[in-house]
């Protein structure tokens, strides 16, 4: 007789329906009696009965409830409960005087089948069953056996089974303690009030798995989960936490409840569709399905293409990886923190069919392990020498043994605490409440137990009946050519600790495999996202830095991005190094020029009253020398590091210094031209404004035009220092200046040069002492050559500021040097080296002879006769003498007596 219950969690109204159904099958009279079923189960007598649910068989295929025997996990977990019951029954401190009995069922890893089996636990809870209402087919009365109600149930293992069972157990107020179920839903006490567990819910596990993925750099993963509460809720918790942590999910796949080999093949193929870069798969999958996934990978020859991160349902179990080690190599698994229990190993390895008759499935296990039969008639009959201690067998303690033992002890401690609260007998067997242990009161004591578990850690429950979240992280590694094992690589207890040096991936690689949508961008590249975890890398320009990971922004003027392009760094300021030739050469040249200029001025002062100095226009010469000194000084200013004051001096100095030179020359040539031109024609009085004061005033007026223009320029455009980027790596300081104003300033100086050249040409035939035309012309020609050479050098320097600054300084200095040497060197030479020429010559004689010759040629057409008229000669001589006196008297009026004395000698010289 079987009663199958399916569906979602039930409300309280289900109880009445359920009782009606049971009444239809079991008429009521008799108490605590059930009908014997064909289902195999373990039942032992005791004062207190503990129920147990264990997956002794795999889930059946093609409509069958149960499949093959689970050699390791089912048998070891069951034996762990038996071992714990034996310890408690032999413990004088825990439940003294009481014997614990067992009622253990097989779930076959199938939730609906487990629910059907759980009806065994609740039959004893019914009030009455009437034996006379049942008859066998042959008319005999059925055999009956009274059942004791269970105080609580240990199990189940998988979350779907626990959820299904918890729905029915809570209706009858039977507490349940799971040793492995970790589904998030089981923390909902409005639905699963009587469910508790010694392991943590999957929320902790999901966070641990997210932390592992981040530690490995896997920001793009696939997820795979079983249909049902455990898989869906577990992977849902992972995906929610992953989204908050920057881990993206590429594909989220589900394994249906009904599966076959084709199902797993299709799932694996789906993981590789669309050239998916997600090579990590996060799994919330039960161990049977894990095994089938590995089988599909082997058959499709994809064993080296995926990296698996599995939940505690895989843990450190042998079953998923058995005979599929190659496909499982490198898999990272998570398992609630546990300890190996040496006492259990001793217990388990000494088990034999002869001394373990209470375990109905142990004989099947024995036959499978040793590949023999215990039946007397079998050909390959076991000979009795088999032993689990045989070194040829691979024995590893199953990962949940500790939690099974802790679950049994938790229930035992709760029962003892409850009985102690009701009676004070040392021997608890004397308590009257032994048969009334289940219910709300026992649940309260379960939630409040606290003891040291068999592994040494503290066993407690939180308000939701959940255990503390502590996990060990394992990796399945290849130890030798054919030897594989789980190696602990870290732990998680609110935070992750990974020993990356212990990692070993496929092909003995220590490098963590990649599972990302896009490769990380290099330094200086911005990410243009095409999805939550996918992007395209775009390189920032040379003058841009990464404002954030997705934005390039130009650096402010005068700065550049650092090598990593994470921020902008101020460009270093560059100016002429005083120790470089670019600085030393123009400075030395300008200083020598200044010294030479001062030397000329000293000579002029010393020989101030000599004829050649007076004839040269001393006052204008001094102004001209001042302009030359200013030009050299301007060169030095241009070499210095620009400041506001120096920029103002540079702007004024360049134009004004040249204006002093050319304004003095213009004034000087204009004066001589007017004196000789007017004197020869009129011969009456000297021209106006030829006195030294007038000449200085004219020169200053010409210069003042440049000064006023420069000051006006400064008024409209304040001097400032601009920073210009040089070769993208430096800043050079330059004085800001308007190009139009600069051109106007230069054109004014060009205008003075043109005027000077014109007057120099017109005065080319005056007496030698007054004729500087050829020197002025040579000065102008040389100046033009200098500036014509300067232009290609300055503008063809490829913006090399050193060439620009140095060429400009040298251009100004050379122009001043040309004026200095062309105009003053001949005079200095005569003054110092040929003093005999520094006298007033009988200029009238030569002019007189020239006039006589000209007259004779004009009148006679031939050489002038020696007997020409002297009256005409005397007249020309007076005219020239008059011009000379004007020149000298203008130059030095206080020496007029000397001039007259010299002039008086001229006629006698001419007469002779």
PABA-73066 format. One record per residue (C-alpha): residue in one letter; x, y, z. Coordinates in steps of 0.1 Angstrom, whole numbers, padded with zeros to 4 digits, always signed. Each point is the difference from the previous one (the first is absolute). Layout:
AXYZ ...
//
This chain:
X+0000+0000+0000 X+0015+0033-0011 X-0012+0036+0005 X+0016+0025-0024 X-0001+0037+0009 X+0012+0026-0026 X-0002+0037-0003 X+0010+0033+0016 X+0002+0007+0037 X-0032-0007+0017 X-0021+0022+0023 X-0015-0011+0032 X-0032-0012-0018 X+0020-0028-0014 X+0000-0018+0033 X-0037-0007+0000 X+0001-0012-0036 X+0029-0022+0008 X-0016-0015+0031 X-0032-0007-0021 X+0021-0019-0025 X+0018-0020+0027 X-0034-0008+0016 X-0011-0015-0033 X+0030-0023-0001 X+0004-0007+0038 X-0032-0002+0020 X+0007+0010+0036 X+0003-0023+0029 X+0033-0009+0016 X+0028+0024+0008 X+0036+0003-0013 X-0003-0028-0025 X+0008+0000-0038 X-0003-0026-0028 X+0033-0015-0011 X+0010+0012-0035 X+0023-0015-0025 X+0023+0031+0001 X+0034-0008+0014 X+0008+0021+0031 X+0020-0002+0032 X-0020-0001+0032 X+0016-0006+0034 X-0017+0001+0034 X+0007+0027+0025 X-0014+0023+0026 X+0003+0029-0023 X-0002-0004-0038 X+0021+0021-0024 X-0011+0000-0036 X+0024+0001-0029 X-0001+0008-0037 X+0029-0010-0022 X+0006-0004-0038 X+0009-0036+0000 X-0008-0003-0037 X+0003+0023-0030 X-0030+0015-0016 X-0017-0025-0023 X-0003+0003-0037 X-0029-0004-0024 X-0027-0001+0026 X+0018-0019+0027 X+0002+0015+0034 X+0034-0013+0010 X+0032-0007-0020 X+0033-0016+0009 X+0015+0000+0035 X+0020+0031+0010 X+0031-0018+0012 X+0017+0028+0019 X-0022+0028+0010 X-0031-0020+0009 X+0017-0027+0020 X+0025+0023+0018 X-0027+0025+0010 X-0023-0028+0013 X+0029-0016+0019 X+0009+0035+0014 X-0035+0001+0016 X+0003-0035+0013 X+0034+0008+0014 X-0013+0031+0017 X-0030-0019+0015 X+0025-0026+0014 X+0021+0027+0016 X-0030+0017+0016 X-0014-0033+0013 X+0034-0007+0016 X+0003+0035+0014 X-0009+0003+0037 X-0003+0038-0002 X-0022+0003-0030 X-0035-0014+0004 X+0010-0022+0028 X-0022-0031+0005 X-0016+0004-0034 X+0005-0020-0032 X-0004+0017-0033 X-0018-0020-0027 X+0001+0005-0037 X-0025+0004-0028 X+0020+0005-0032 X-0014+0003-0035 X+0015+0002-0035 X-0008+0032-0020 X+0015-0013-0033 X+0010+0037-0006 X-0035+0006-0013 X-0023+0025+0018 X-0034-0016-0008 X+0012-0034+0009 X+0015+0013+0033 X-0034+0016+0008 X-0017-0033-0005 X+0026-0017+0023 X-0006+0026+0027 X-0035-0012+0006 X+0017-0026+0021 X+0010+0027+0025 X-0035+0014+0004 X-0020-0032+0003 X+0008-0003+0037 X-0013+0035+0005 X-0036-0010-0009 X-0022-0007+0030 X-0016-0033-0009 X+0001-0027-0026 X-0025-0029+0002 X+0016-0034-0009 X-0034-0017-0006 X-0007+0024-0029 X+0029-0017-0020 X+0000-0035-0014 X+0026-0017-0023 X-0011-0015-0034 X-0001-0035+0015 X-0021+0012+0028 X+0026+0000+0027 X+0006+0030+0022 X+0030+0021-0008 X+0031+0000+0020 X+0005+0032+0020 X+0028+0015+0018 X-0003+0030+0023 X+0021+0031-0010 X+0014+0026+0023 X-0002+0036-0011 X+0033+0015-0010 X+0013+0029+0021 X+0016+0016-0031 X+0013-0008-0034 X+0037+0002-0011 X+0001+0010-0037 X-0005+0003-0028 X+0031+0006-0021 X-0011+0019-0030 X-0021+0031+0003 X-0028-0010-0023 X-0006-0031+0021 X+0003+0019+0033 X-0025+0026-0013 X-0025-0027-0010 X+0004-0019+0033 X-0001+0032+0021 X-0034+0008-0014 X-0016-0031+0015 X+0021-0002+0032 X-0010+0035+0011 X-0037-0010-0001 X+0007-0025+0027 X+0025+0022+0018 X+0029-0024-0005 X+0033+0018+0002 X+0025-0006-0028 X+0037+0006+0000 X+0018-0002-0034 X+0037-0007-0003 X+0004+0013-0036 X-0030+0019-0014 X+0010+0036-0006 X-0029+0015-0020 X-0008+0036+0007 X-0037-0008+0001 X+0004-0022+0031 X+0008+0031+0020 X-0036+0012-0004 X-0015-0011+0033 X-0035+0009-0011 X+0001-0030-0023 X+0026-0022+0017 X-0005+0007+0037 X+0014-0033+0012 X+0030-0002-0022 X+0035+0006+0013 X+0035-0008-0014 X+0035-0001+0012 X+0013+0015-0033 X-0004+0035-0012 X-0025+0011-0027 X+0011+0006-0035 X+0001+0037+0004 X+0033-0004+0017 X+0011-0025-0025 X-0010+0022-0029 X+0020+0029+0015 X+0030-0023+0004 X-0003-0011-0037 X-0002+0037-0011 X+0031+0008+0020 X+0018-0030-0016 X-0010+0011-0035 X+0013+0035+0007 X+0032-0013+0014 X+0006-0020-0032 X-0009+0030-0022 X-0030-0017-0014 X-0024+0028-0007 X-0019-0018-0027 X-0014-0034+0008 X-0027-0025-0008 X-0023-0014+0026 X-0016-0035+0001 X-0026-0010+0026 X-0024-0028+0006 X-0037+0006-0003 X-0013+0002+0035 X+0005+0020+0031 X+0036-0008+0006 X+0013+0008-0034 X-0023+0029-0009 X+0003+0018+0033 X+0037-0006+0003 X+0009+0012-0034 X-0025+0029+0004 X+0019+0011+0032 X+0033-0003-0019 X-0013+0021-0029 X-0013+0027+0022 X+0032+0003+0020 X+0021-0003-0032 X-0018+0029-0016 X+0008+0022+0030 X+0037-0011-0001 X+0006+0006-0037 X-0002-0037-0011 X-0022-0005-0030 X-0019-0030-0011 X+0002-0010-0037 X-0024-0029-0001 X-0023-0014+0028 X-0009-0036-0007 X-0023-0024+0018 X+0000-0038+0004 X-0036-0013-0002 X-0013-0026+0025 X-0003-0027-0027 X+0033-0004-0017 X+0018-0024-0023 X+0034-0001-0017 X-0012+0023-0028 X-0011+0026+0025 X+0036+0004+0013 X+0015-0001-0035 X-0023+0029-0010 X+0009+0020+0031 X+0037-0004-0006 X-0004+0010-0037 X-0020+0031+0011 X+0029+0011+0021 X+0022+0002-0030 X-0024+0017-0024 X+0005+0036-0014 X+0038-0001+0006 X-0006+0006+0037 X+0030+0014+0019 X-0014-0011+0033 X+0021-0030+0008 X-0010-0003+0037 X-0032-0018+0010 X-0015+0006+0034 X-0020-0031+0010 X-0028-0005+0026 X-0006-0036-0012 X-0005-0032+0020 X+0029-0025-0001 X-0018-0024-0024 X-0005+0027-0026 X+0036+0012+0006 X+0011-0035-0010 X-0021+0000-0031 X+0013+0035-0011 X+0035-0014+0003 X-0010-0030-0021 X-0013+0023-0027 X+0032+0020+0000 X+0020-0032-0006 X-0022-0012-0028 X+0001+0034-0017 X+0038+0002+0005 X-0004+0033+0018 X+0018-0009+0032 X+0026+0028-0002 X-0023+0028-0011 X-0020+0008+0032 X+0009+0009+0035 X-0025-0011+0026 X-0009+0017+0033 X-0023-0024+0019 X-0021+0004+0031 X+0000-0022+0031 X-0021-0026-0017 X+0032-0010-0018 X+0023+0009+0028 X+0028-0025+0004 X-0019-0031-0010 X+0013-0029-0020 X-0033-0008-0016 X-0001+0029-0026 X+0036-0005-0012 X+0003-0038+0002 X+0014-0013-0034 X-0002+0036-0014 X+0030+0016+0017 X+0013+0015-0033 X-0032+0020-0005 X-0001+0011+0037 X+0037+0011+0002 X+0003+0036+0012 X-0036+0002+0013 X-0003+0023+0030 X-0026-0011+0026 X-0014+0013+0032 X-0008-0019+0031 X-0012+0010+0034 X+0031-0001+0023 X+0005-0034+0014 X+0024-0023+0017 X+0010-0036-0007 X-0012-0022+0029 X+0026-0026+0006 X-0022-0019+0024 X-0026-0005-0027 X+0027-0013-0024 X+0009-0026+0026 X-0036-0009+0004 X-0008-0002-0037 X+0030-0019-0011 X-0007-0028+0025 X-0035-0006-0013 X-0008-0033-0016 X-0033-0016-0011 X+0002-0023+0031 X+0002+0029+0025 X-0023+0025-0018 X-0033-0017-0004 X-0020+0030+0010 X+0009+0018-0032 X-0022-0016-0026 X+0020+0015-0029 X+0035-0009+0012 X+0000-0034-0017 X-0007+0017-0033 X+0028+0024+0006 X+0023-0028+0009 X-0007-0019-0031 X+0005+0031-0022 X+0033+0009+0017 X+0016-0034-0003 X-0018-0011-0031 X-0012-0033+0016 X-0033-0014+0012 X-0011-0010+0035 X-0025-0025-0013 X+0011-0036+0007 X-0009-0011-0035 X+0019+0028-0018 X+0030-0009-0022 X+0020+0030+0011 X-0008-0005+0037 X+0018+0021+0025 X+0025-0021+0019 X-0001+0019+0032 X+0036+0014-0002 X-0012+0033-0014 X+0006+0031+0022 X-0006+0037-0004 X+0036+0004+0014 X+0014-0015-0032 X+0026+0024-0013 X-0011-0006-0035 X-0033+0018+0007 X-0002+0038-0001 X-0019+0011+0030 X-0006+0037+0007 X-0023+0012+0028 X-0031+0015-0015 X-0003+0038+0005 X-0033+0001+0019 X+0009-0026+0027 X+0008+0027+0025 X-0033+0018-0006 X-0020-0032+0002 X+0015-0007+0034 X-0005+0037+0012 X-0036-0002-0011 X-0006-0031+0021 X+0017+0015+0030 X-0020+0033-0004 X-0033-0020+0002 X+0013-0020+0029 X+0011+0031+0019 X-0034+0016-0007 X-0019-0031+0013 X+0021-0001+0031 X-0005+0038+0007 X-0037-0004-0004 X-0002-0030+0023 X+0022+0017+0026 X-0024+0029+0000 X-0029-0023+0008 X+0014-0024+0025 X+0030-0003+0022 X+0008-0037+0000 X+0035-0009-0007 X-0013-0029-0020 X-0020+0017-0028 X-0018-0033-0007 X-0021+0007+0031 X-0014+0032-0016 X-0037-0001-0009 X+0004+0021-0030 X+0021-0023-0022 X-0028-0007-0024 X-0009+0037-0004 X+0032+0014-0014 X-0009+0014-0034 X-0016+0034-0004 X+0006+0037+0006 X+0018-0005+0033 X+0026-0023-0014 X+0005+0023-0029 X+0008+0028+0024 X+0026-0021+0018 X+0015-0010-0034 X+0005+0037-0010 X+0017+0007+0033 X+0025-0028+0002 X+0036+0009+0001 X+0028-0026+0002 X+0034-0009-0014 X-0005-0022-0030 X+0020-0031-0008 X+0023+0020-0023 X+0008+0025+0028 X-0021+0029-0013 X-0029+0015+0019 X-0035-0012-0011 X-0027+0026+0003 X-0031+0012-0019 X-0010+0036-0008 X-0035+0013+0002 X-0008-0016-0034 X+0013-0034+0011 X+0030+0003-0022 X+0036-0009+0007 X+0030+0023-0002 X+0014+0006-0034 X+0036-0013-0001 X+0014-0016-0031 X+0031-0018-0013 X+0010+0006-0036 X+0013-0030-0019 X+0014-0006-0035 X+0001-0034-0017 X+0036-0004-0011 X+0021-0026-0018 X+0026-0011+0025 X+0019-0025-0022 X-0005-0018-0033 X-0032-0018+0010 X-0006+0014+0035 X-0025+0028+0007 X-0012+0015+0032 X-0017+0030+0016 X+0024+0026+0014 X-0010+0027+0023 X+0009+0034-0015 X-0018+0023+0024 X-0028+0008+0023 X-0029+0024+0004 X-0012+0014+0033 X-0017+0033-0007 X+0029+0007-0023 X+0021-0021-0025 X+0035-0012+0005 X+0015-0017-0030 X+0035-0015-0002 X+0007+0006-0037 X+0033-0018+0002 X-0020-0032+0006 X-0020+0003-0032 X+0007-0025-0027 X-0020+0000-0032 X+0000-0023-0030 X+0034-0009-0015 X+0017+0009+0033 X-0006+0037-0007 X+0002+0025+0029 X-0015+0027-0021 X-0037+0007+0008 X-0022-0006-0031 X-0017+0030-0015 X-0038+0004+0000 X-0007+0036-0011 X-0021+0016-0027 X+0027+0025-0011 X+0037+0001+0006 X+0011+0028+0025 X+0008+0032-0017 X+0037+0011+0000 X+0012+0031+0017 X-0014+0031-0015 X-0030-0017-0016 X-0036+0007+0008 X-0027-0026+0001 X-0031+0005-0022 X-0025-0024+0015 X-0021-0023-0022 X-0016-0018+0030 X+0004-0003+0038 X+0033-0018-0003 X+0010+0005-0036 X+0017+0029-0015 X+0022+0014-0028 X+0033+0016+0007 X+0006+0035-0015 X+0035+0015+0004 X+0001+0036+0014 X+0018+0026-0021 X+0034+0012+0009 X-0013+0030+0019 X-0028-0018+0018 X-0002-0019+0033 X-0025-0024+0014 X-0025+0020+0019 X-0017-0033+0009 X+0002-0035-0015 X-0023+0010-0029 X+0009+0037-0006 X+0030+0016-0016 X+0004+0037+0007 X+0025+0025-0012 X+0026+0012+0024 X-0001+0037+0008 X+0024+0023-0019 X+0035-0004+0012 X-0003-0035+0013 X+0002-0035-0014 X-0013-0034+0011 X+0024-0021+0021 X+0013-0033-0015 X-0030-0019+0014 X-0024+0027-0012 X-0017+0000+0033 X+0004+0038+0006 X+0016+0031-0015 X+0034+0011+0011 X+0012+0036-0004 X+0026+0003-0028 X+0034+0010+0012 X+0010+0035-0009 X+0030+0002-0024 X+0022+0030-0006 X+0035+0006-0011 X+0025-0016+0022 X+0026+0026+0011 X+0027-0027-0004 X-0009-0007-0037 X+0017+0016-0031 X-0035+0012-0010 X+0002+0023+0030 X+0037+0007+0004 X+0007+0010-0037 X-0025+0029-0002 X+0008+0012+0035 X+0037+0001-0007 X-0007+0017-0034 X-0023+0026+0016 X+0024+0007+0029 X+0029+0005-0024 X-0021+0023-0020 X-0010+0020+0031 X+0037+0003+0010 X+0010+0011-0035 X-0028+0026+0000 X+0011+0014+0033 X+0035+0001-0014 X-0011+0020-0029 X-0019+0024+0022 X+0031+0005+0022 X+0021+0007-0031 X-0026+0025-0012 X+0000+0017+0034 X+0038+0002+0001 X+0003+0013-0036 X-0032+0020+0002 X+0015+0032-0015 X+0020-0015-0029 X-0012+0009-0035 X-0011-0035-0010 X-0020-0005+0031 X-0016+0034-0003 X-0007-0006-0037 X-0018-0033+0007 X-0027+0017+0021 X+0010-0009+0035 X-0033+0004+0017 X-0018-0023-0025 X+0029-0024+0002 X-0006-0003+0037 X-0037-0007-0005 X+0010-0026-0027 X+0023-0017+0025 X-0027+0000+0026 X-0023-0018-0025 X+0028-0025-0007 X+0004-0007+0038 X-0038-0004+0003 X+0000-0025-0028 X+0026-0021+0017 X-0020+0003+0032 X-0031-0011-0017 X+0018-0031-0012 X+0008-0008+0036 X-0036+0006+0011 X-0012-0024-0027 X+0023-0027+0013 X-0014+0002+0036 X-0029-0020+0013 X-0031+0020-0010 X-0019+0019+0027 X-0026+0028-0003 X+0027+0027+0005 X+0024-0016-0024 X-0027-0004-0026 X-0009+0037+0002 X+0037+0009-0003 X+0004-0024-0029 X-0030+0014-0018 X+0012+0036+0004 X+0037-0006-0002 X+0001-0018-0034 X-0017+0029-0018 X+0014+0029+0020 X+0036-0011-0002 X-0001-0004-0037 X-0019+0033-0003 X+0028+0018+0019 X+0026-0014-0025 X-0019+0008-0032 X-0016+0033+0013 X+0035+0013+0008 X+0012-0010-0035 X-0030+0016-0017 X+0005+0032+0020 X+0037+0001-0007 X-0002-0006-0037 X-0030+0024-0003 X+0020+0028+0018 X+0031-0004-0022 X-0022-0001-0032 X-0018+0032+0010 X+0031+0018+0009 X+0019-0007-0032 X-0030+0002-0022 X-0012+0034+0014 X+0035+0014+0005 X+0011-0006-0037 X-0032+0014-0013 X-0006+0030+0022 X+0033+0006+0016 X-0017+0025+0023 X-0009-0017+0033 X+0001-0034+0013 X-0032-0021+0000 X-0022-0001+0030 X-0001-0028+0026 X+0036-0010-0006 X+0013+0008+0035 X+0008-0029+0023 X-0030+0007+0022 X-0023+0000-0030 X+0015-0033-0013 X-0004-0016+0034 X-0036+0012+0001 X-0007-0013-0035 X+0015-0034+0009 X-0019-0003+0032 X-0032+0009-0018 X+0006-0028-0025 X+0007-0024+0028 X-0030+0012+0020 X-0023-0012-0028 X+0013-0035+0007 X-0002+0005+0037 X-0036+0013-0001 X-0010-0028-0023 X+0016-0026+0023 X-0017+0015+0031 X-0033+0001-0018 X+0005-0036-0009 X+0007-0009+0036 X-0031+0019+0011 X-0023-0019-0024 X+0018-0034+0004 X+0014-0005+0034 X+0033-0019+0001 X-0005-0036+0008 X+0019-0033+0000 X-0015-0028-0020 X+0009-0036+0003 X+0005-0018-0033 X+0001-0038-0003 X+0034-0010-0014 X+0004-0034-0015 X-0030-0012+0020 X+0022-0006+0030 X+0010+0035+0013 X-0013+0035+0005 X+0019+0030-0013 X-0007+0034+0013 X-0006+0027-0026 X-0010+0036+0002 X-0034+0005-0015 X+0000+0026-0027 X-0024+0010-0028 X+0014-0007-0034 X-0016+0032-0015 X+0015+0022+0027 X+0034-0017-0006 X-0002+0006-0037 X-0009+0037+0005 X+0030+0004+0023 X+0023-0017-0025 X-0014+0020-0030 X+0007+0033+0018 X+0037-0011+0004 X+0000-0010-0037 X-0013+0034-0009 X+0029+0016+0019 X+0024-0023-0017 X-0014+0010-0034 X+0003+0038+0008 X+0035-0005+0013 X+0010-0018-0032 X-0015+0028-0022 X+0019+0028+0018 X+0032-0020+0000 X-0003-0003-0037 X-0007+0038-0005 X+0031+0010+0021 X+0024-0024-0017 X+0020+0030-0016 X+0006+0022+0029 X+0035+0005+0015 X+0017-0031+0014 X-0002+0013+0036 X-0038+0002-0003 X-0007-0028-0025 X-0012-0031+0019 X-0023-0012-0028 X+0020-0031-0009 X+0002-0010+0036 X-0037+0005+0006 X-0008-0018-0032 X+0023-0029+0010 X-0017-0001+0034 X-0034-0002-0016 X+0010-0027-0025 X+0016-0020+0028 X-0031+0004+0022 X-0022-0012-0029 X+0022-0030-0005 X-0001-0008+0037 X-0038+0001+0002 X-0004-0019-0033 X+0022-0027+0014 X-0019+0001+0033 X-0034-0006-0016 X+0007-0036-0014 X+0019-0009+0031 X-0028+0012+0024 X-0029-0014-0019 X+0018-0031-0012 X+0010-0011+0034 X-0028-0026+0002 X-0013+0018+0031 X+0032-0006+0019 X-0002+0027+0026 X+0037+0000+0006 X+0007+0009-0037 X-0028+0025+0000 X+0012+0019+0031 X+0037-0002-0008 X-0005+0011-0037 X-0022+0030+0011 X+0026+0011+0026 X+0029-0004-0025 X-0020+0018-0027 X-0005+0030+0023 X+0036-0001+0013 X+0015-0003-0035 X-0021+0029-0012 X+0014+0021+0028 X+0035-0012-0006 X-0003+0008-0037 X-0010+0036+0009 X+0027+0002+0026 X+0029-0011-0022 X-0011+0014-0034 X-0007+0035+0014 X+0025+0003+0028 X+0029-0022-0008 X+0014+0024-0027 X-0001+0030+0023 X+0015-0019+0029 X+0027-0013-0023 X+0009+0035-0012 X-0002+0014+0036 X+0022-0026+0014 X+0023-0012-0028 X+0001+0030-0024 X-0002+0032+0021 X+0017+0020-0028 X-0032-0003-0020 X-0021+0012+0029 X+0004+0037-0011 X-0020+0025-0021 X+0011-0005-0036 X+0003+0028-0026 X-0032-0012-0015 X-0004+0033-0019 X+0031-0007-0020 X-0012-0032-0014 X-0035+0014-0006 X+0015+0030-0016 X+0021-0021-0023 X-0030-0021-0009 X-0020+0032-0007 X+0027+0014-0022 X+0004-0032-0019 X-0038-0002-0004 X-0001+0036-0012 X+0029-0004-0024 X-0016-0032-0015 X-0033+0017-0003 X+0014+0030-0017 X+0030-0014-0018 X-0008-0035-0006 X+0035-0009+0013 X+0023+0002+0029 X-0001+0031+0021 X+0028+0024-0008 X+0023+0009+0027 X-0009+0037-0004 X-0037-0004+0009 X-0017+0028+0019 X+0006-0001+0038 X-0030+0022+0007 X-0024-0029-0007 X+0021-0023+0022 X-0002+0023+0029 X-0038+0001-0003 X-0003-0039+0001 X+0024-0001+0028 X-0022+0023+0021 X-0031-0021-0007 X+0017-0032+0011 X+0016+0017+0030 X-0034+0013+0010 X-0015-0036+0000 X+0030-0014+0019 X-0004+0027+0026 X-0037-0008+0004 X+0008-0036+0006 X+0027+0006+0025 X-0017+0029+0017 X-0031-0022+0005 X+0021-0028+0013 X+0020+0021+0025 X-0009+0036+0002 X+0024+0007+0029 X+0030-0008-0022 X-0009+0025-0028 X+0033+0018+0004 X+0019-0031-0008 X-0023-0006-0029 X+0007+0035-0013 X+0037-0005+0004 X-0001-0032-0020 X-0022+0017-0026 X+0023+0028-0003 X+0028-0023-0010 X-0019-0014-0029 X+0003+0029-0024 X+0038+0002+0004 X+0001-0037-0006 X-0022+0004-0030 X+0020+0030-0013 X+0032-0018+0002 
//
